């Protein structure tokens, strides 16, 4: 029997009030998730697909995950799977979760991917090769402070902030941690020279991103329905500035590089996400947050749907008046704003 607290945290009784956009199309070629996505300044979108996560539905449980590419400059964009090269990389156990890119001064694009091979956690560092439509595997990162990574934001070729959505590693303890709402989840800064916890005490730290000027870090706390704003310091530590309370389970964050607006993929009813029923599927919701650093941020529901079209939205990002919405394990939607 779920506790009242867990029902509140999962928004177990919330129904979706639909918010439609003028023109939306499902993205051809995405059927098994688009859990996280990132749009490069040139309009190329990189999409993480095929996540297997304990307790969450998968429509392709026996197939490895993949990274997809979509060119949003095309009139009717389709996705292609990026070929992964590199002799040391095991494709058969590839299970991508959160992703983030870092562009070097010489315009080299590095893609960092949270990977869960055999229910463990690694971060895979790739070089994105645009012309070849491929990813060159450079390095696998493992560390005791990265046991349960969910999402990352890259601040260098192998440097990032990452959210651990659980504290415990043991599956039994993890389930109790979640059930009891122990709020032991935490955020880490990783570099080859230094690894440290920079924020903790979260009830499922989930999405993470950074402001366009690099001064602020944004973190979503899924089961507390909060978006936290931190100030980033020169030594990579974080100081809490403020929190924004929502009425939805906030997942991944994208930041508009032009306006600085946050676009957040959300789960209006988390119980339906964690207990999948095809007759009563999880809905989708996208929040746009303007002026988050001011006293009065403006929160707008940009899109909301009860699951008949799109189930379990986890990420959303904008490019030239279009909105791309990803899901944990199902399809992806491309809309005009």
ChimeraX attribute file (.defattr): number of C-alpha atoms within 10 A of each C-alpha:
attribute: neighborCount
match mode: 1-to-1
recipient: residues
	/A:1	3
	/A:2	7
	/A:3	10
	/A:4	10
	/A:5	12
	/A:6	16
	/A:7	15
	/A:8	16
	/A:9	22
	/A:10	24
	/A:11	21
	/A:12	16
	/A:13	12
	/A:14	14
	/A:15	13
	/A:16	16
	/A:17	13
	/A:18	14
	/A:19	13
	/A:20	14
	/A:21	13
	/A:22	7
	/A:23	10
	/A:24	15
	/A:25	13
	/A:26	16
	/A:27	20
	/A:28	14
	/A:29	13
	/A:30	22
	/A:31	17
	/A:32	24
	/A:33	28
	/A:34	30
	/A:35	30
	/A:36	33
	/A:37	29
	/A:38	25
	/A:39	23
	/A:40	17
	/A:41	10
	/A:42	10
	/A:43	16
	/A:44	17
	/A:45	19
	/A:46	26
	/A:47	29
	/A:48	26
	/A:49	30
	/A:50	28
	/A:51	31
	/A:52	28
	/A:53	16
	/A:54	11
	/A:55	11
	/A:56	13
	/A:57	19
	/A:58	19
	/A:59	14
	/A:60	16
	/A:61	13
	/A:62	11
	/A:63	16
	/A:64	17
	/A:65	24
	/A:66	23
	/A:67	25
	/A:68	22
	/A:69	23
	/A:70	18
	/A:71	18
	/A:72	21
	/A:73	12
	/A:74	10
	/A:75	7
	/A:76	11
	/A:77	14
	/A:78	15
	/A:79	18
	/A:80	16
	/A:81	16
	/A:82	20
	/A:83	14
	/A:84	19
	/A:85	15
	/A:86	13
	/A:87	9
	/A:88	10
	/A:89	16
	/A:90	10
	/A:91	14
	/A:92	11
	/A:93	16
	/A:94	22
	/A:95	27
	/A:96	30
	/A:97	29
	/A:98	29
	/A:99	25
	/A:100	24
	/A:101	25
	/A:102	21
	/A:103	17
	/A:104	11
	/A:105	7
	/A:106	6
	/A:107	8
	/A:108	14
	/A:109	18
	/A:110	24
	/A:111	23
	/A:112	30
	/A:113	27
	/A:114	26
	/A:115	27
	/A:116	23
	/A:117	17
	/A:118	10
	/A:119	15
	/A:120	14
	/A:121	23
	/A:122	21
	/A:123	25
	/A:124	21
	/A:125	23
	/A:126	24
	/A:127	22
	/A:128	22
	/A:129	15
	/A:130	13
	/A:131	6
	/A:132	9
	/A:133	14
	/A:134	19
	/A:135	20
	/A:136	19
	/A:137	20
	/A:138	17
	/A:139	16
	/A:140	16
	/A:141	17
	/A:142	13
	/A:143	11
	/A:144	8
	/A:145	18
	/A:146	26
	/A:147	19
	/A:148	24
	/A:149	26
	/A:150	27
	/A:151	30
	/A:152	30
	/A:153	24
	/A:154	24
	/A:155	19
	/A:156	15
	/A:157	20
	/A:158	21
	/A:159	20
	/A:160	22
	/A:161	23
	/A:162	31
	/A:163	31
	/A:164	26
	/A:165	26
	/A:166	25
	/A:167	23
	/A:168	18
	/A:169	12
	/A:170	8
	/A:171	11
	/A:172	9
	/A:173	13
	/A:174	15
	/A:175	15
	/A:176	12
	/A:177	19
	/A:178	20
	/A:179	15
	/A:180	13
	/A:181	18
	/A:182	15
	/A:183	20
	/A:184	18
	/A:185	24
	/A:186	25
	/A:187	27
	/A:188	22
	/A:189	24
	/A:190	25
	/A:191	16
	/A:192	8
	/A:193	6
	/A:194	9
	/A:195	17
	/A:196	15
	/A:197	17
	/A:198	17
	/A:199	19
	/A:200	16
	/A:201	14
	/A:202	26
	/A:203	25
	/A:204	27
	/A:205	33
	/A:206	30
	/A:207	30
	/A:208	28
	/A:209	23
	/A:210	24
	/A:211	20
	/A:212	15
	/A:213	8
	/A:214	12
	/A:215	13
	/A:216	19
	/A:217	21
	/A:218	22
	/A:219	27
	/A:220	28
	/A:221	27
	/A:222	25
	/A:223	24
	/A:224	22
	/A:225	23
	/A:226	22
	/A:227	25
	/A:228	18
	/A:229	22
	/A:230	19
	/A:231	18
	/A:232	18
	/A:233	12
	/A:234	7
	/A:235	6
	/A:236	17
	/A:237	15
	/A:238	20
	/A:239	15
	/A:240	14
	/A:241	12
	/A:242	14
	/A:243	16
	/A:244	14
	/A:245	12
	/A:246	13
	/A:247	15
	/A:248	24
	/A:249	26
	/A:250	32
	/A:251	33
	/A:252	30
	/A:253	31
	/A:254	26
	/A:255	23
	/A:256	17
	/A:257	15
	/A:258	9
	/A:259	11
	/A:260	18
	/A:261	22
	/A:262	25
	/A:263	26
	/A:264	29
	/A:265	31
	/A:266	28
	/A:267	30
	/A:268	31
	/A:269	28
	/A:270	25
	/A:271	20
	/A:272	22
	/A:273	24
	/A:274	15
	/A:275	14
	/A:276	15
	/A:277	11
	/A:278	11
	/A:279	8
	/A:280	13
	/A:281	19
	/A:282	27
	/A:283	25
	/A:284	28
	/A:285	32
	/A:286	28
	/A:287	21
	/A:288	21
	/A:289	19
	/A:290	17
	/A:291	14
	/A:292	20
	/A:293	12
	/A:294	9
	/A:295	8
	/A:296	9
	/A:297	13
	/A:298	12
	/A:299	17
	/A:300	12
	/A:301	16
	/A:302	17
	/A:303	20
	/A:304	22
	/A:305	22
	/A:306	21
	/A:307	19
	/A:308	13
	/A:309	13
	/A:310	22
	/A:311	26
	/A:312	31
	/A:313	36
	/A:314	29
	/A:315	31
	/A:316	32
	/A:317	26
	/A:318	23
	/A:319	21
	/A:320	10
	/A:321	8
	/A:322	15
	/A:323	21
	/A:324	23
	/A:325	30
	/A:326	32
	/A:327	29
	/A:328	29
	/A:329	27
	/A:330	23
	/A:331	24
	/A:332	29
	/A:333	20
	/A:334	21
	/A:335	19
	/A:336	15
	/A:337	16
